[in-house]
């Protein structure tokens, strides 16, 4: 997104750590569930026997439900989403969290009204990122080509999913460290940086 590019029509956001302040301590969650350090949680559970996985999924849901109830928005989250919705953009969420928790989270931070609930995909509705399946589902629903859409996220899996789907990738990293430059088309330290996008005209996202 340089000054010479039009505003993308489809905006897909990661939830935890992107629209909300990061509150998941994944190492602590792994420890509580007995998952080895460094293992992706959902993929690890998928490899377990069904009954064992079911119990751990229940505990994971409970942990994440509690976190959703305490969610706080990132600065300028509502302002960005209102800006994009007013501009006629399509808004979606693709999260490795459950859809129920995502809905609860979005309600709590006061932006649920800006989303079509059908465009909120959790781990039951789509294969977990970095799989691009959820992005492709939203693009099909919106009847948009990949180059008309953006995936915004704070983690490698968000950017890898975006790459695999062929959409533009925006890495949101308030620390400014940006550890995966090869995966990010754009890098922003605040959601306000994305508000620079002008409806129907040009985007001015700092890079
Ligand atoms: Mg995240």
Boltz pocket constraint, residues with backbone or C-beta under 6 A from the ligand:
constraints:
  - pocket:
      binder: B
      contacts: [[A, 14], [A, 15], [A, 16], [A, 17], [A, 18], [A, 153], [A, 154], [A, 155]]
      max_distance: 6.0
